Amino acid sequence: MLWYLINFGIIIVFIILFLITRQMNKRWSKINDYLGTVTNTVNSIRYGDLTTKIEKLEHPTYQNVTDSINRMVETLNDREKMIVEYQTELMRQNKLLESVINSLSDGILIINDQMTILRATPKVTDWFGVKGTAIIGKNISEFLQFEEQNINLNRMNAKDVFIKHTPTKNFIISSIKLTIDDNKKRYILIIKDVTNERELETLKEDFVATLTHDLKVPIVAESNILEFLIEGKFGEINDKQKVALNNMQISNKELLTLVQIVLETYKIKDGGIKLRKENILLNGFINEIIQETEPVASQAGLKVNFTEGRNIKVTADPMQLERVIKNLINNAIYHSNTKKDIDITIGEIPGFITISVIDYGQGISKKEIGLIFNKYYSASKKFRKIGTGLGLYLSQQIILAHGGEITVTSEENVRTEFCIKLPL
């Protein structure tokens, strides 16, 4: 009896184990199926298919994982759409920027420190006579010829450059260093066609030079007639007439000086200043100039004081040096808004003699000091005085031709000093 019970118990145990094993197999089968589905979904996402989702399952444990994976897919899908939108907008902005750059009248090149062309605008390829991307990788020396043999890409600003394929036009070139965090040196070269500007400048200068030359003839004739009238060669004149004629003569001289300044300025560009140097004793030389400017100073209620120093001898062109000193004295008279006299002094520094013209008028602002020697700039316009601005420019060129320089120091409404330095 006991034996039968034992056998029956064993049979029951095997039946239970069989049922448990069968149930476990079904469960593992579901897990394998689910893992297969997850694997397929992940692989689909990996290869860019963000439309795949895992279907909902009734099992709560699996459902949590399923929901998490599906939410991740939706998030990735949204991010991909955003990225696509950003890429589209970036491409649109790049095209817009490229269109703007390509439409510029200036040509733009990007090169490396070996002068190799990395990029170029269509304007450049047109000037260089190269089509499309064929220009990439070429050296700029194949197309450009610079005035200087050693090119400093860090310091190239509006330098004249010759383009071999376009020899009939005038170009200038400037460079800008690109700052990028890749330790590679790159430069932007900007090429500008200045042919029209140069032609216009030449026409303007030719016109002004011709005009001033033609104006000089009747002004000189008028000056001679006035001189004859004052000397009484056409009959006696009374005192009032003489005063009027003297005033006319002063105005005539100022006009002649103005025309001469303009004419000399254009002569400088064509052939430079030609000097005829002589030995000059400065004390007597400056005294004579002061006597000639005395009528203008008297009309302004001013006096020009000269403090004589050691009678220094200097080698210079007397006519040109006289022109410079007269110009500085006249400027001091015109810009003096006080009744304080104008002072002229002579000094010496190592290797140079100095001639200083000092006035105690309105002065010059710091901003204008850097501009007053520029061609055509005239600080006098600010104070309603007539002037071309060429006087100081011409004066500077004359002193530079002598191997010297003109400096200026000024404090507004206190004093202004122009100092001529000439080599001994």
Secondary structure, 3 states (H helix, E strand, C coil): CHHHHHHHHHHHHHHHHHHHHHHHHHHHHHHHHHHHHHHHHHHHHHCCCCCCCCCCCCCHHHHHHHHHHHHHHHHHHHHHHHHHHHHHHHHHHHHHHHHHHHCCCCEEEEEECCCEEEEECHHHHHHHCCCHHHHCCCEHHHCEEECCCCCCHHHCCCEEEEECCCCCCCEEEEEEEECCCCCCCEEEEEEEECHHHHHHHHHHHHHHHHHHHHHHHHHHHHHHHHHHHHHCCCCCCCHHHHHHHHHHHHHHHHHHHHHHHHHHHHHHHHHCCCCCCEEEEHHHHHHHHHHHHHHHHHHCCCCEEEECCCCCEEEECHHHHHHHHHHHHHHHHHCCCCCCCEEEEEEEECCEEEEEEEECCCCCCHHHHCCCCCCCCCHHHHHCCCCCCHHHHHHHHHHHHCCCEEEEEEECCCEEEEEEEEEC
